[in-house]
Amino acid sequence: MTVPRDFPRASLPSIAAFALMIAAVLAPTGCGPAPEKATIAAPAAPVRPPEVKAEALPSVRFVDVTSEAGIRFTHNNGAFGDKLLPETMGAGVAFLDYDNDGDPDLLFVNSCPWPGHEAATPPTQALYRNDGKGHFEDVTKAAGLDKSFYGQGVAVGDYDNDGDLDVYITAIGGGRLFRNDGKGHFEDVTAAAGAKGSNGWLTGAAFLDVENDGDLDLFLCSYVTWTPEIDKVQGFQLTGLGRAYGPPTSFNGSLCTLLRNDGGRFTDVSEASGVQVRTPDLKVPLGKSLGVAPFDVDGDGLVDIAVANDTVQNFLFHNKGGGKFEEVAILSGVAFDSTGSPRGGMGCDWGCFANDERLALAVGNFANEMTALYVCDRTDNIQFSDLANVYGLGAPTQPPLKFGLFFFDYDNDGRLDLLSANGHLEPEISKVQASESYEQPMQLFWNSGKPGRKMFVKVGPEAAGPDLFRPMVGRGSAYADIDLDGDLDVVVAVNNGPARLFRNEGGNSNRWIRVALSGDGKASNRSAIGAKVEVKVAGLDCRRQLFPSRSYLSSVELPLTFGLGRAEKADELIVTWPSGKTTALKDLAAGKIYKIEEGKPGP
């Protein structure tokens, strides 16, 4: 069996087309009107946006400071020659302030050798403490995270509402919950808290408050039904080169998991909640889930959940209240591409475009598939259209294999930009497909604020410096202000290679404010995850919702950064807490961090 890695990702258009026809005649619940009839569009050719000269782009450079900052982490995928699928999927990374000193620390998820190939010194997870100036110290052993297992993704949140951020790491064989004791040490409380999840291949994870009851529940993605034995018996081959990594199409699907927090101990409510999706015919698990991004899509105060699936339709779980979800991806238009075919979804993120009310879901897809940019026209429904081509993300995003993808305002002009960490799955891919490479450069897109194909402008080394674009096998990615200078820096986890940390130089030439939220731990969770923040400044209306889980298997910092452009102050800031209560502040001077606690007067 000869398997060039891209070819097995052919989709199932007949199934997708049938699903779209069904969607056309079903009346959606809370999702706006269905179309009068199903229309299967012709394949959309990627459109190349107009060229923009480097001098017209922001004067912001990303500088590789990995060594200078003291980061020595190298991911270990355990590969020994059998080419088992998990080896090529990499791992995530998280920024979190685990010691509550006001600056973001770094947690790298690691994998490990397979049984029978153990190392004398096994690789472990890695925690680096930030000194507040962007210099890091390895505190893994002291923090109790020197644990060796085949880790994948990471979620951050204060699940027990004690004021300290806890960590959940997904893995093959189940997840691990590490409770922060507030003294710089993490304890594995997985069994005591009932938080293992399934025994399968867990990937993306997110803390979120499903019922707005004041504590954080846990949503877990699962990739495919996999064991080494299932993998080894399949004859994946690259012509003339021997065994290859197999495609997900050769493995059965799996089911997502929802763990409800019942006062510090979790109860599996997956089946009853509606987050487990099966095929309509055989009733077998449909999902092949990787990225997860929560967001209140329709503004009803309940968190919805987007899931990026690999070679099958994406999911959008619409929260109906009472702990119940309805999967509405087909009805809402985020399940497939414009032809009704699934793509290879990896990482995903939500973002609100500045100065209008449109919400967008970005999904990083496989090589030779454009990044998806599903855009909603109004806030009172969840009907989306893929406008990647329309907004300049068509042709530029098609070639690479996209993994860690997120929105962030890297130049503090008040508009959300887009970054994508890329890298192929097959180390030998260039020998069978000359147009592909294993190591690939990252992609950065600046949001110009202009309509149409001029909106997202691809940024290159001439404008942002060469470091960000040196090829790597990028996987998880995240952002934080590591040196507290007001602009957002970037970390990328590299599959079976050294991580890279990039400092933002010049993003703070525009003005900014940062917002650090604390819920009351009763009506709202202490982390304030799910809180909505709206900042009005000089005619712009910038909206964010606090969910650190995004990108690919990763978590960004909890404080929110709002670019103000050249304005000297934010006119108004409104926080809507998960409890539904609001806090409003006016005339916030630029260049400051505002710490806001629920139920207390402004800072």
C-alpha positions in Angstrom: 0.0 0.0 0.0 1.6 3.3 -1.1 0.6 6.3 1.0 1.8 9.7 0.1 0.7 11.5 3.2 -1.6 14.1 1.6 -3.6 11.7 -0.6 -5.4 9.7 2.1 -7.0 12.9 3.3 -9.5 12.9 0.4 -12.9 13.7 1.8 -16.3 12.1 1.5 -18.2 14.7 -0.6 -21.2 12.4 -1.2 -21.8 12.1 2.6 -21.2 15.8 3.1 -23.6 16.8 0.3 -26.3 14.5 1.7 -25.8 16.2 5.1 -26.2 19.6 3.6 -29.4 18.6 1.9 -30.7 17.4 5.3 -29.6 20.7 6.8 -31.7 22.5 4.3 -34.9 21.0 5.3 -34.4 20.9 9.0 -35.5 23.9 11.0 -32.5 25.0 13.1 -33.0 25.7 16.8 -31.8 29.1 17.8 -29.5 29.3 14.7 -31.4 31.5 12.3 -33.4 30.4 9.2 -32.3 27.5 7.1 -31.7 28.0 3.4 -34.6 27.4 1.1 -32.7 24.7 -0.7 -29.4 23.0 -0.6 -26.7 24.3 -2.8 -23.4 22.5 -3.3 -21.0 25.2 -4.5 -18.2 24.6 -7.0 -14.7 24.3 -5.4 -13.4 27.7 -4.5 -10.1 28.4 -6.1 -7.7 30.2 -3.7 -7.5 33.9 -4.6 -4.2 35.6 -4.2 -4.6 39.0 -2.4 -2.9 42.2 -3.6 0.7 42.7 -2.6 1.5 45.1 0.2 5.0 46.6 0.5 6.8 46.0 3.8 7.1 49.7 4.6 3.3 49.8 4.8 3.2 47.2 7.5 3.7 47.6 11.2 7.2 48.2 12.4 7.2 45.1 14.7 9.8 42.4 14.8 9.7 39.0 16.5 13.1 38.0 17.8 14.0 34.5 18.9 15.1 34.8 22.5 14.8 31.1 23.4 18.3 30.7 24.6 18.6 34.2 26.1 15.4 33.6 28.1 16.7 30.4 29.6 14.4 28.0 27.8 16.1 24.6 27.2 13.1 22.4 26.5 13.1 19.8 23.7 10.0 17.8 22.9 10.5 14.0 22.8 8.1 12.0 20.6 9.5 8.6 21.4 10.1 7.6 17.8 12.3 4.6 17.3 11.5 3.6 13.7 8.0 2.0 13.7 6.4 5.3 12.7 3.4 5.2 15.1 0.9 8.0 14.5 1.1 9.8 17.8 4.8 10.5 17.2 4.0 13.1 14.5 1.2 15.0 16.3 3.4 16.9 18.7 2.2 18.5 21.8 0.9 21.7 23.3 2.2 24.5 25.5 0.7 26.9 28.0 1.4 30.3 29.5 0.1 30.6 33.1 0.9 32.5 36.2 1.2 29.5 38.5 2.8 31.4 41.4 0.5 34.5 41.3 3.4 37.0 41.0 1.8 38.8 38.1 3.9 37.4 35.2 3.3 34.5 32.9 5.2 31.3 33.4 5.6 28.5 30.8 4.5 24.9 30.8 5.6 22.6 28.0 3.9 19.3 27.5 6.1 16.3 26.7 5.7 12.8 25.3 8.0 9.8 26.1 9.5 6.7 24.7 7.3 3.7 24.0 7.3 0.6 26.2 10.4 -1.4 25.6 12.4 1.6 24.5 12.6 3.4 27.8 15.4 5.9 28.4 17.7 5.9 31.5 16.5 9.5 32.2 12.9 9.7 30.9 11.7 13.0 29.5 9.1 14.8 31.6 6.7 17.7 31.4 8.6 21.0 31.9 7.7 24.1 33.9 9.6 27.4 33.7 9.2 30.2 36.2 9.3 33.8 34.8 11.3 36.4 36.8 9.0 39.2 35.4 11.5 40.4 32.8 11.1 37.5 30.4 13.9 35.3 31.9 12.9 31.8 32.9 14.1 29.2 35.4 13.4 25.5 35.1 11.4 24.6 38.2 9.9 21.3 37.0 11.2 19.1 39.7 10.4 21.5 42.6 6.9 22.0 41.2 6.2 18.2 41.1 5.7 18.1 37.3 8.7 15.9 36.6 6.3 13.2 35.4 6.9 11.1 32.3 3.9 10.1 30.2 2.8 10.5 26.6 1.4 14.0 27.0 -0.5 15.8 24.3 -2.5 19.0 25.2 -2.9 21.3 28.2 -5.7 23.3 29.8 -5.4 25.9 32.6 -7.9 27.0 35.2 -8.7 27.2 38.9 -11.0 24.2 39.1 -11.2 24.3 43.0 -11.7 28.1 43.3 -8.8 28.5 45.8 -7.1 31.3 43.9 -4.3 29.2 42.2 -4.2 28.0 38.6 -4.4 24.2 38.2 -3.4 22.3 35.1 -4.9 19.5 33.1 -2.7 17.5 30.7 -4.2 15.2 28.1 -2.4 12.1 27.1 -2.6 8.7 25.4 -4.4 6.5 27.9 -6.3 9.3 29.7 -5.6 12.8 31.2 -3.9 14.1 34.3 -5.2 16.7 36.7 -2.5 18.6 38.7 -3.8 20.7 41.6 -1.8 23.8 42.5 -1.3 23.9 46.3 -0.5 27.6 46.2 3.0 27.0 47.5 4.6 26.3 44.1 3.9 22.6 44.0 1.4 20.6 41.9 -0.2 17.3 43.1 -1.6 14.7 40.8 -5.2 14.5 41.9 -6.6 12.7 38.8 -8.0 9.7 40.6 -9.3 11.6 43.7 -11.1 14.1 41.4 -12.4 11.6 38.9 -10.7 13.5 36.1 -9.0 10.9 34.0 -11.5 11.0 31.2 -11.5 8.2 28.6 -8.7 5.7 28.2 -8.2 6.7 24.6 -6.0 9.3 22.9 -7.0 12.6 24.5 -5.9 15.8 22.6 -7.4 19.3 23.1 -8.9 20.3 26.5 -10.7 23.3 27.9 -11.8 24.5 31.3 -15.3 26.2 31.0 -18.4 26.7 33.1 -21.1 25.0 31.2 -24.0 25.8 33.5 -22.7 29.1 35.0 -22.8 27.6 38.5 -19.5 29.1 39.6 -17.1 26.2 39.0 -15.1 25.0 36.0 -16.1 21.9 34.1 -13.7 20.2 31.7 -14.2 19.4 28.0 -11.9 16.9 26.4 -11.3 16.0 22.8 -10.3 12.6 21.6 -8.6 11.9 18.3 -8.9 8.4 16.8 -9.3 4.9 18.2 -5.7 3.9 18.3 -3.3 1.3 19.7 0.2 0.4 18.6 -1.2 -3.0 17.4 -3.8 -1.4 15.2 -1.2 1.0 13.7 1.5 -1.7 13.0 -0.8 -4.1 11.1 -1.6 -1.5 8.5 0.9 -1.3 5.7 1.5 2.4 5.3 4.2 3.0 2.8 6.0 5.8 1.0 7.1 4.6 -2.4 10.7 3.4 -2.3 11.2 4.7 1.2 9.5 2.2 3.5 6.9 2.6 6.2 5.1 5.9 6.5 2.9 7.5 9.1 -0.7 6.5 8.5 -3.6 8.9 7.8 -6.5 9.3 10.3 -8.8 8.0 7.6 -7.4 4.5 8.4 -8.5 4.6 12.0 -12.0 4.7 13.6 -13.3 7.8 15.2 -13.7 8.7 18.8 -15.9 10.6 21.3 -15.6 13.9 23.1 -15.9 13.9 26.9 -17.5 16.4 29.2 -16.7 16.2 32.9 -19.0 18.2 35.2 -17.4 19.8 38.2 -19.4 18.9 41.3 -17.6 20.9 43.9 -14.0 19.7 43.1 -14.9 16.2 41.9 -15.8 15.5 38.3 -18.7 13.5 37.0 -18.7 12.2 33.4 -21.9 13.6 31.7 -20.7 13.2 28.2 -23.6 11.1 26.9 -26.4 12.9 28.6 -25.0 16.4 27.7 -25.0 15.7 23.9 -21.3 16.1 23.1 -20.8 12.6 21.9 -21.5 12.4 18.2 -22.0 9.2 16.3 -22.6 8.5 12.6 -26.3 8.4 11.7 -26.0 5.1 10.0 -23.8 2.8 12.0 -23.9 4.8 15.2 -20.1 4.6 15.6 -18.0 7.5 16.9 -17.7 10.2 14.3 -15.2 12.7 15.8 -11.4 12.8 15.1 -11.0 15.8 17.4 -7.9 17.9 17.9 -8.4 21.7 18.6 -11.1 23.1 20.9 -12.2 26.7 21.4 -15.1 27.7 23.7 -17.1 30.9 23.1 -20.6 32.3 23.7 -21.4 32.3 20.0 -24.9 33.6 20.1 -24.6 35.9 23.1 -27.1 34.1 25.3 -24.7 33.9 28.3 -24.0 30.2 27.8 -20.7 28.9 26.5 -20.7 27.0 23.2 -17.8 24.8 22.0 -16.1 24.6 18.6 -14.1 21.5 17.8 -11.7 21.1 14.9 -11.9 17.6 13.4 -9.4 15.9 11.2 -10.9 14.5 7.9 -14.4 14.5 9.2 -16.8 17.4 9.8 -16.0 20.0 12.5 -18.3 20.2 15.5 -20.1 23.2 17.0 -21.9 22.4 20.3 -24.6 24.9 20.9 -25.3 25.2 24.7 -29.1 25.0 25.2 -28.9 25.4 29.0 -29.2 22.9 31.8 -26.0 21.2 30.8 -27.4 20.2 27.4 -25.7 20.7 24.0 -26.9 20.4 20.4 -24.3 19.7 17.7 -25.1 22.3 15.0 -22.0 22.6 12.8 -23.8 21.6 9.6 -26.7 23.9 10.2 -24.5 26.8 11.2 -22.1 26.4 8.2 -18.8 25.5 10.0 -18.7 21.8 9.4 -17.2 21.6 5.9 -15.6 23.6 3.1 -17.6 25.3 0.4 -18.0 22.1 -1.5 -19.5 20.2 1.4 -16.3 18.3 2.1 -14.5 17.9 5.4 -10.9 19.1 5.8 -8.0 18.2 8.1 -8.7 20.5 11.0 -6.0 21.0 13.6 -6.0 24.2 15.7 -8.8 26.7 16.0 -9.7 30.1 17.6 -12.6 32.6 17.8 -12.1 36.3 17.2 -14.3 39.4 17.0 -13.3 41.8 14.2 -12.8 45.4 15.5 -15.4 48.1 14.8 -18.2 45.7 13.9 -20.1 42.9 15.4 -18.9 40.0 13.3 -17.5 36.9 15.0 -15.1 34.6 13.2 -13.9 31.0 13.7 -10.5 30.3 12.2 -9.5 26.7 11.7 -6.0 25.6 10.6 -6.3 22.8 8.0 -4.1 20.3 6.3 -1.5 21.0 3.5 -3.2 22.1 0.3 -6.3 23.2 2.2 -6.9 26.8 3.0 -7.3 28.0 6.5 -11.0 28.3 7.2 -12.4 31.7 8.3 -16.1 31.2 9.1 -17.7 34.6 9.7 -21.1 35.3 11.2 -23.0 38.3 10.0 -25.0 39.0 13.1 -24.8 38.4 16.8 -28.3 37.1 17.2 -27.7 33.8 15.2 -25.0 31.4 14.5 -25.0 31.2 10.7 -21.5 31.4 9.2 -19.9 31.6 5.8 -16.3 30.7 5.0 -14.8 34.0 3.9 -11.1 33.1 4.0 -10.8 33.8 0.2 -12.7 37.1 0.6 -10.5 38.4 3.4 -7.1 37.6 2.0 -6.4 34.2 3.6 -7.1 32.0 0.5 -3.9 31.4 -1.6 -1.4 32.3 1.2 -2.7 29.7 3.6 -3.2 26.9 1.2 0.3 25.3 0.9 1.4 24.7 4.5 0.1 22.2 7.0 -1.3 24.4 9.8 -1.4 23.5 13.5 -1.2 26.1 16.2 -3.4 29.0 15.1 -4.7 32.0 17.0 -5.9 35.6 16.8 -3.9 38.3 18.6 -3.3 42.0 18.2 0.5 42.0 17.8 0.8 45.7 16.9 -1.7 47.0 19.4 -3.8 48.8 16.8 -7.0 47.4 18.2 -7.6 44.8 15.4 -7.0 41.1 15.7 -4.2 39.6 13.6 -3.7 35.9 12.9 -0.7 33.7 13.4 -0.2 30.0 12.3 2.5 27.5 13.4 3.1 25.0 10.6 4.9 21.8 9.9 4.3 18.5 8.0 3.6 15.1 9.5 5.9 13.0 7.4 9.7 13.6 7.7 10.3 12.2 4.2 7.5 14.1 2.5 9.7 16.2 0.2 11.1 13.0 -1.4 7.6 12.1 -2.7 6.1 15.6 -3.0 8.6 18.2 -4.1 6.2 21.0 -3.2 6.1 20.0 0.5 8.6 20.1 3.3 8.7 18.7 6.8 9.9 21.9 8.4 7.8 24.9 7.4 7.9 28.6 8.3 5.2 30.2 10.4 2.7 32.6 8.9 1.7 36.0 10.3 -1.2 38.0 8.9 -1.8 41.6 9.8 -5.3 42.9 10.0 -5.4 46.1 8.0 -9.0 46.9 8.9 -9.7 47.4 5.2 -12.6 45.5 3.6 -12.2 42.6 1.2 -9.0 40.9 0.2 -6.9 43.7 1.7 -8.1 42.8 5.2 -5.5 40.1 6.2 -2.1 40.9 4.8 0.7 38.3 4.9 3.7 39.6 6.7 7.2 38.4 5.8 10.8 38.7 7.1 11.2 42.1 5.6 8.6 43.5 8.0 8.7 41.2 11.0 12.3 40.0 11.0 13.7 36.6 9.9 13.4 34.7 13.2 9.7 34.0 13.1 9.9 32.5 9.6 12.8 30.0 10.1 11.3 26.6 9.2 10.3 24.3 12.0 7.9 21.4 12.7 5.5 23.7 14.5 2.7 22.3 16.6 1.2 24.0 19.7 1.5 27.8 20.0 0.5 30.4 22.5 1.0 34.0 23.4 1.6 36.2 26.5 3.4 39.4 27.5 6.4 37.7 29.0 8.3 40.9 29.9 5.3 43.0 30.9 6.0 45.7 28.3 2.5 45.8 26.8 2.9 43.7 23.7 2.3 40.0 23.0 5.1 37.5 22.7 4.8 34.0 21.2 5.9 30.5 22.0 5.9 27.5 19.7 6.2 23.8 20.6 8.2 21.9 18.0 7.6 18.3 17.3 10.5 16.2 18.6 12.6 19.4 18.7 13.5 22.4 20.8 10.8 24.9 21.6 11.0 28.5 20.3 10.2 31.7 22.2 9.8 34.9 20.3 9.9 38.4 21.9 7.7 41.1 20.3 9.8 44.2 19.7 7.9 47.2 18.6 4.3 46.1 19.3 4.1 48.6 22.2 4.8 51.6 20.0 1.0 51.8 19.9 -0.8 52.3 23.2 -2.4 49.6 25.2 -4.1 48.5 28.4 -4.1 45.0 30.0 -7.0 43.6 32.0 -6.5 40.9 34.7 -9.8 39.5 36.0 -10.8 37.6 39.2 -14.2 36.1 39.7 -15.7 35.9 43.2 -15.3 32.1 43.4 -19.1 31.8 44.0 -21.3 33.1 41.3 -18.4 33.1 38.9 -15.3 30.9 38.8 -12.2 32.4 40.4 -10.3 32.4 37.1 -13.1 34.5 35.5 -13.0 32.1 32.5 -16.0 33.0 30.3 -16.0 36.6 31.3 -16.7 39.1 28.4 -14.8 42.3 28.1 -15.7 45.2 25.9 -13.4 48.2 25.4 -14.5 51.3 23.6 -11.7 53.6 22.3 -11.7 56.3 19.7 -14.6 54.9 17.7 -13.5 51.3 17.9 -15.4 48.7 19.9 -13.1 45.8 20.8 -14.6 42.6 22.3 -12.9 39.6 23.9 -14.1 36.6 25.9 -11.7 35.1 28.4 -11.0 31.5 27.3 -7.3 30.5 27.4 -7.8 27.2 25.6 -7.3 27.8 21.8 -4.7 27.2 19.1 -3.6 23.5 18.9 -3.5 21.7 22.3 -2.5 24.9 24.0 -3.5 27.7 26.4 -2.7 31.4 26.2 -2.3 33.7 29.2 -5.4 34.8 31.2 -4.9 38.6 31.2 -6.4 40.3 28.2 -4.5 42.8 26.1 -6.3 45.6 24.3 -4.5 47.7 21.7 -5.6 51.4 21.7 -3.7 52.6 18.6 -2.6 56.2 19.2 -5.4 56.9 21.8 -4.1 57.9 25.2 -7.0 56.2 27.1 -9.8 53.7 26.8 -13.1 55.6 26.9 -15.0 52.7 28.6 -14.4 49.2 29.7 -17.3 46.8 30.5 -16.9 43.4 32.1 -19.8 40.9 32.0 -18.9 38.3 34.5 -20.0 34.6 34.1 -22.6 35.3 36.8 -24.2 37.9 34.5 -23.2 40.8 36.7 -21.3 43.7 35.1 -18.5 46.1 36.0 -18.1 49.3 34.1 -15.0 51.6 34.2 -14.4 54.9 32.3 -11.3 56.8 31.1 -8.6 54.1 31.7 -5.2 55.6 31.0 -3.0 53.7 28.5 0.1 51.8 29.5 -1.4 50.2 32.6 -2.5 46.8 33.9 -6.0 46.9 35.5 -6.8 44.2 38.0 -10.5 43.9 38.4 -12.3 41.8 40.9 -15.9 40.8 40.7 -18.1 42.6 43.2 -15.5 45.2 44.1 -15.1 48.8 42.9 -12.6 49.5 40.1 -8.9 49.4 40.5 
